[in-house]
């Protein structure tokens, strides 16, 4: 039989030793990394449970085992284990099959919520990240970002008091205004209301609400309410939602004497050769996209004209402050305008 060369045996031994060291090395080995990942996952679930309990408490909703398991998308058995862990830590209590935060648990939850909402505000106002990604990105950050780092980020943005969905941001001292408003689905025909908050979960519902161009601060007029649908006007456009989708929108009813704002025309409606004056940008136009348009001269009072369409009709070339700028349709829908009537000499010259 052929014996293994001593050099090869040594190399094999060193390779095995290297693998063992990589796996079991303190703090940096594979086992240590897996343990940290497991601990971080458990901590994230514990903190998500506290957040959900606070949200129920804030909205005066009873919170039981099944609702917690459903929100976290885990089994009831695993949810029960998490809740037992939180009770042992003194963060929650149980009364009549419902769970409640202790003062310590409430303070902990508010710290996590503050980081989450500050980060969502940052993503909305300071980056090009789209609305559908704000919540998920903030979910990742909230478990790793320190309170000090969150305070510094908030100060950099001027200490905002609301996140982009309309939720109040807890102060550094854990203060939060009382919950107000009611679901859009609970309004009656003829009511005029202002959107306070748009729920960002579940993802599919928020996606449709975003596609309709709805945002906090927008005024709506309820046209019809039935068991199957809620019909309302927003920015002069008719919107129809099921009661389930409408319940994800929190509104505050306004006095009857309040009139709805005038419907804005959109830059996307401007035909070739037509001119308009910029009225403003939609509040849903945020962050880098808003800054880019303003840098190009898209500010109130600026005259703009449609000059040329691409082969696919998107983008369209517009004349702004002596320059020709290509703007895509999805951006043009965020620019409010007043169309200008052509002067007689312009009509005669074909301008």
Helices and strands as residue ranges (DSSP letters): H 6-24, H 30-58, H 65-72, H 76-88, E 92-95, E 98-101, H 103-126, H 131-142, H 147-156, E 182-183, G 184-186, E 192-198, H 203-211, E 219-225, E 230-234, E 237-241, H 243-246, E 249-253, E 265-266, G 267-269, E 275-281, H 287-295, E 303-309, E 316-320, E 323-327, H 329-332, E 335-340, H 344-349
